[in-house]
Amino acid sequence: MFSFRELARYLRVLRVRAVSDPISDEYRGWSWYREPVKPPGYRGLALSDIAYLYCQSMRNVYLKYVLKVEPQVTRPLFEGFVLHNVLYRVVEDIRKHIYENVDISRLAKLLENVKDVVEDIIENSLSIKNVEIDSDYKRELMLKAESLYIHLAMYYVGEISHVSTEIVDLRPDALISKAIPQFSQFHVDGYLVGLSRRLVVDAVLSNVIVEFKFGNSVNTDSVSTALAGYAIAIESDYEIPIDFGIVSKIWFIKIKEGKYVPRFNIIPVYLSNELRYRFLSLRDEAYDIIYSEKDPGKSKYCSETCPYYHICVGDSS
């Protein structure tokens, strides 16, 4: 995980790259009216359908936008949805607690009802996604979610304690703005660059895009490409430069029966011309598939995380 203090450290590294390899206006989102940023069409593509390349042949684009096949919520996708909500909830709870009572020593109360909080998140997620899971997996997911909540709560309590020794003004706003990033889903209209009007970024902090990815096997290259796409969309919508991104990889280690420990890897990403070009090329390739209505065929490797795995695995064509 990271705080504002750590964010500044990552940015110092990225700024060195920015000086030697500046981002051209040609690849900024505010150049939506001219190539290469100008899209081949305006079909409202979901950025996740094209940038993460969970389907190497991009057959998912054909199935979704040409054949109109509904995607399936796979277990990894559902787990990611739940754990994202845990992350947002713990930060929301800490902020709420500070506003109600600035006494830092009482933040430990957040841990008293973790089990109930997590169970509520999972039940709401099951309802929203309209899926069912077996009792064994639900228990495993509960344990991971509880572990994540406790770890993050303790981390940010430590950050608040540290910050409180450095500042004179202990009002809630002062503490929160210094110690706790605002991890709220940031909504973006990507229409001008051929993307969905309802793009959602995990967080934007001080003009830095943050994406949380659960699982140690996450492909950092594909997430970096997605961050470049989000940057272009934000620049087209808000007319502000987005040069940097952060990928926060989170996974769990099972240390004994009924006990999981979260692990974190923070990867700073410079949203370079090269990354932007890669994203725009994938976007244009997706439009080629849609307009040609030609099935690109199954990928050589079908990941079980793909929401169309159930289609391709049983398809002999």
Secondary structure, 3 states (H helix, E strand, C coil): CCCHHHHHHHHHHHHHHHHHCCCCHHHCHHHCCCCCCCCCCCCCECHHHHHCCCCCCCHHHHHHHHCCCCCCCCHHHHHHHHHHHHHHHHHHHHHHHHHHCCCHHHHHHHHCCHHHHHHHHHHHHHHHHCCCCCHHHHHHHHHHHHHHHHHHHHHHHHHHHHHHCCCCCCCHHHHHHHHCCCCCCEEECCHHHCECCCEEECEEECCEEEEEEECCCCCHHHHHHHHHHHHHHHHHHHCCCCCEEEEEEEEEEEEECCEEEEEEEEEEEECCHHHHHHHHHHHHHHHHHHHHCCCCCCCCCCCCCCCCHHHHCCCCC
